[in-house]
């Protein structure tokens, strides 16, 4: 093979590696969590922990709901990140039921407000069926 051809081929390969098809990239990046063989990245694990500390008491283990508060793995099938964080930051009160169920506002709770992305990621992984119930294993360590 002549040298120029080899150089051209190598150049084309570099370009191909640097710029995969846009569709492949966005499909990967849309996921707000990372789960590989049932193990989660640091952020998703953090979300699991924060959920356990601040949300589980009402929304039940694994986001799966209780008699008091809705199943968040179902909610996230139709709620996007913006709608989710709006409810979590501002809270909400169901006034249509005879019994008043209150979703507190977490805007002033640093442990939640600072890590709302991670909590969303964890719940989204549960909602997508990418992650089972219980304490997930971590990818790193
Ligand atoms: C004191 C109990 C309580 C705690 C703690 C709590 N929630 Fe809620 N949450 C509720 C109730 C009750 C509702 C339903 C309110 C309504 O219907 O208006 C709700 C609603 C929601 C909704 C809307 C669901 C939907 O389908 O519309 C989201 C999202 C949510 N909570 C997320 C969270 C997250 C995340 C946490 C932890 C940071 C949390 N909640 C902590 C009681 C709670």
Boltz pocket constraint, residues with backbone or C-beta under 6 A from the ligand:
constraints:
  - pocket:
      binder: B
      contacts: [[A, 50], [A, 51], [A, 54], [A, 55], [A, 56], [A, 57], [A, 58], [A, 59], [A, 68], [A, 69], [A, 70], [A, 71], [A, 72], [A, 75], [A, 83], [A, 84], [A, 87], [A, 88], [A, 92], [A, 93], [A, 94], [A, 95], [A, 101], [A, 102], [A, 103], [A, 104], [A, 106], [A, 112], [A, 119]]
      max_distance: 6.0
